[in-house]
Amino acid sequence: QVQLVESGGGLVQPGGSLRLSCTTSGFTFRNYRMNWYRQAPGKERELVASIINTGGSTTYADSVKGRFTISRDNAKMLVYLQMNSLKPEDTAMYYCNAALFWGQGTQVTVSS
């Protein structure tokens, strides 16, 4: 059974940092590109960051470039999203994704 479980979300002040983690099981993690998406209330889900199966290449949405970093540990089947210099507009539910597989999401709220 495929499982993706996000953790690490929470409430943070503008300018703060959070590190999201996605614990996975039930599929050959090392063969998959891994993605982080987010969805804010009333908005469409958007791709935030992506990392290829080897970890050798990453891509980011323009809105998070220079602030967010995606990484992965293939031995532990984990993917991370380090988020720095957070802004109120980063407030959203963040989802881990691999192909057709999705986690339940973790809420990130940036507010003073």
Secondary structure, DSSP 8 states (H G I E B T S, - for coil): --EEEEE--EEE-TT--EEEEEEEESS-GGGS-EEEEEE-TTS--EEEEEE-TTSS-EEE-TTTTTTEEEEEETTTTEEEEEE-S--GGG-EEEEEEETTEE---EEEEE--
